[in-house]
Amino acid sequence: MKPTSPTDFWDDLSAYANPVPADVPGTLRALGIDVLRELSKADSAEYLAHCPAHLALTGKRDRTPSFSVNGTSGLFHCFSCGYAGPFIQLVEDERGYSRIDAFRWIARRGTYRTAEDDTPAAPADDSIRINEASLALFTAPPPEACARRGVTDQACADFGVLWNPEKRRWILPIRDPFTGELWGWQEKGKRFFRNYPPGVHKSRTLFGDLSWTGDTALLLESPLDAVRAHSLGITGAFASYGAHVSEAQMRLLKARCHCLVLGLDNDTAGHTSRDKIHSRWRPRGLAMKFLDYSHTPAKDLGDMSDADAQAAYQGAHHPWRRRR
């Protein structure tokens, strides 16, 4: 682990804070986001609007109100493009503020509560109880499934990857990054994807070997791509469970490595997230490189041949390198 400086302490303190404004719909309007519908619940409300990040992430405007903000937690999520995070992240993105300036802007509008946005929490559906016994019906992935994805059985065992034999789907665990407690899993199959249980806080952890520390880590979107990298002998491979990479996930990575290779998908959403991470975390002292996609049309590391995947990692470059 790298030593923590006083500056890091205050950065972490401000990053952990998740202020929720007293007037969520009014604050959304102040950000230029019009609330189109309110869904009232017994203990909260959901505010629906057009997604403010849709155009940047997909190249198209949100034609339906796909964007939802929870009035109690302040958490937002676009059910179409996957843009999600705590309310303070929305203020950063819409106003172009630093985390501290975003905190102050919300506080000036009157704070309803301040929560720890990365504190491990129970699943959103309290009726579903998760523990290690929940994995009892799953098995080790069969050789033919491993061969199709280019992963080894040892890499699957190292990362705790399992298989649903009835549905023929991958089971990718989601665990507490500090205790290893099982929170749930991501289930993936042919034209099938879900996080279980609903509302599991995957943005508060990473997929990978969270006991690992070293010089260079590799961040990918898909857990199976991290298993692929590990199968190829690339150490320090982690996945963020999607294109959105949270502050909590970045803090976990910064604590484990000196240099981070950003291997997010070679598409619009991946490029947007990659560039945002670099501009935000490079000034905080985390050296970063970009995975080299210049020699391949592949969308991600999982689509590459073994040789191309190794070349992409070995050729990781600084962002200012001239494009070929």
Secondary structure, DSSP 8 states (H G I E B T S, - for coil): -----HHHHHHHHHHHEEEEESSHHHHHHHTT----EEEE-SS-EEEEE--TTHHHHHSS---S--EEEETTT--EEETTT--EE-HHHHHHHHHT--HHHHHHHHHHT-EEEEEETTS----SSTT----GGGGTT-B---HHHHHHHT--HHHHHHTT-EEETTTTEEEEEEE-TTT--EEEEEEEETTEEEEESTT--GGGS-BS-TT---SEEEEES-HHHHHHHHHTT--SEEE-SSS---HHHHHHHHTT-SEEEE---SSHHHHHHHHHHHHHHGGGT-EEEE---TT---SSGGGS-HHHHHHHHHT-B-TTS---
